[in-house]
Amino acid sequence: MSSCSVCYAQLSTNFYNSSCPNLFPTVKSVVQMAISSETRMGASLLRLFFHDCFVNGCDGSVLLDDTGNLVGEKNAMPNRNSARGFDVVDNVKSAVEGVCPGVVSCADILAITARDSVAILGGPSWNVKLGRRDARTASQAAANNSIPPPTSNLTQLISFFNNVGLSTRDLVALAGAHTIGLARCTNFRARIYNETNLDPSFAQLRKSNCPNTTGSGDDNLAPLDLQSPTVFDNKYYANLIQKKGLLHSDQQLFNGGLTDTLVRTYRNNPNTFVSDFVTGMIKMGDIKPLTGSNGEIRKNCRRVN
């Protein structure tokens, strides 16, 4: 597409104002209930939006179940035994269908639930641009190739983000999403046992719940943010400066490279972090949406109409 200002122009913050006036409170009450029963769910819903947008745009493709003639993205490497919150999205969708049937896309529901999750956990709120439509296809291969794995180095991270039109600044700000949520031992084992750019006492602490043997304790969980794992704040960056990033990819942002300065900026200026995070979220939500007569409004987020 020669100019993508054209495709963004069709997303707007007031897209459903007349067609679904109670959309926002309807979504938020379901998200609030889900997070009240499991705090981790806020991070899970935020991550679903990220994993949707990075794979052929924010089109709800991550939500599609595998069928006889469609291989979805749920079993791609970055999502398998890892992506979660699909049941909450179903609950949000059914609540929204109850107030305005056939109007709101699953892709837009992901964008709103991500925003609500951040706000409910103490982070910023923002006006979400809406008007996306739902994909009729998914791509497991694209999911395997487009979502940055936790083994990524800084150059690779920058490149994954550049590929979808996000800057290095967006990368460092959006990585701050790791102020909430949990990671599985299988994704940080190599770091805590083999790497040297980490605080020894932190390594010890994490080893206590993540054995060195592959296949042993793979699914044991640890918080991505050591200091305040259930509050959306800027403590993630302080952890990185102390060499207490949990994932290899986290610590890459503060490891003597060109992003060190930004990490310091966000640690010292929480308002700058919040502002850049919101900018990054809105930019991420603008990645290749289906609009107009493209795609569809799914009735059930798990399958095409």
Disulfide bonds with the S-S distance in Angstrom:
Cys4-Cys7 2.32
Cys20-Cys100 1.78
Cys53-Cys58 2.11
Cys106-Cys301 2.11
Cys185-Cys210 1.99
